[in-house]
């Protein structure tokens, strides 16, 4: 007989609340699976979003980050439900650690309230730095290739959808200066920021902090 009750997950002792966060993208079915698992793990409150993981604005996540207090535990069904990228995930975990808030992922069986869980995220932080290093190397290679093709200077280049995605990935990584991105794709800074203002890209950095 197939059990109908949600699976049981370990619930480490904590002096604070266990607060859950669930997310599905707009094309996925519903939140029931995640919410059942979060309730089964002992969460007293659950916040959720139905939105693409790449989108910067997630009201449910913003609310849960505001509600969490020292001693609480943020519980997610899986890590990719929380962070939109590895670097964003590491950034969120650092905020939680600074606030003395633990993070538990049910599927990966990670709990940062213990030493083993914290070790995992030290590894994630190292991977994020490795990813930024690879982006820098690819950008330098792109600059060399652009110079070889004589693309620098002259009439500004119009970006294709693929090039827009690549430029945006470099921008949000914070690993490459705007000037270098513009050189790589053969566009001016004004053109680059005009692409940002089109509204198709999530702007992960304030316009007041434009670099280059």
Secondary structure by P-SEA (a helix, b strand, c coil): ccccccbbbbbccccccbbbbbbbccccccaaaaaaaaaaacccbbbbbcccccccccaaaaaaaaaccccbbbbbcccccccccaaaaaaaaaaaaaacbbbbbcccccccccaaaaaaaaaaaaaaaaaaaaaaaaaaaaaaaaaaaccccccbbbbcaaaaaaaaaaaaaccccaaaaaaaacccaaaaaaaaaccccccccccccccc
